Amino acid sequence: MNSVIMISVVLFVVLFLLLVGMPVKTVKVISKYVLRGIVCIMLVFLLNYVLASNNFHIPINAATCLSVSILGIPGVVALSVIGIYLV
């Protein structure tokens, strides 16, 4: 799927939920996890870029996005340790 279409769908859903009147507390909780996930995925991307010469790679997919957005920075560290010692 084209990235522009995906971004448009996400923005449409967010605007729709804001117009419908989603509770403020729910929006704050969701936005906290989304923001944490975005920052940590950028950190994983940077880690992959920096350590590419050492053949180190953490795949960025739905499972890693979910675990990183829930766990935050400790999730990135856990994925790195798993990548180094188990793979």
N, C-alpha and C positions, 0 to 999 in steps of 0.2 A: 504494500500500500504506500502511496506517495506520502512523504512526510508533511507536506502542506495540508493534505486532506486530514491526516491524523491530528495535527495541531488545530485545525478548524473544528473538528468534531469535539475535541476536548474543550476548547473555548466555548463552543455552543452549549455543551452540557453544563459547564460552570455558570454561564450566563443564565441558562434556563433554571438551574437550581437556585440561583440568587433571586431571580424574578418570582419564582414560586414561593419563596420565603422559607428557605431552609433555616433551621435554628442557628443562631450565631455560635453557640458552643460547638456544634457539630462542624461548622465551617472552620473554626479555629483548630480543632483537633485534626481534621483532614489536611488543612494547609500546613500544619506543623510537620506531619509525616511526609507530605509531598516535598516540602522545602528541604527537609533532612535527607530525603532520598535523592533529590537533585544534587545537593552538595556532595554527598558521599559517592554518587555515581561519577561526578566530575573528578573526585579524588581517586577513584578506581581507574578512570581513564588516564589520569596523570601518572599514576603508579605504573600502569601498563606501558605508557609511553617512555617513562624514565628507565624502566627495567627491561625493555625489549631486547637490549643487547645481551642480556643474561638468559634469554629464552624464558622469561617469566611472563605469564599471561593469566589474568582472571577474566573469564568470559562475562560480558555484560548482557544478561538475559532477564527474563521475568523472575526467575528464582533469586538471582543475586540482587536485583532491584528491590524485591520484596524484603529479603533478609536485611539488606543494608538500610532500607528506609525504616525498618522497625528497630534495628539494633544501633544504627548510627555508626560513629567512628569505631567502636569496638567490633562491629560487624565487618568493617573493612579489614581490621587487624586479624580477625578470625578467618576471613577468606584468604588473606595473605598467608597465614600460617598453614592453613589447609593446602593451599597451592604449593607451598614450599616443601612441606614434609610428607604429604600424602600422595602427591601427583608426581 
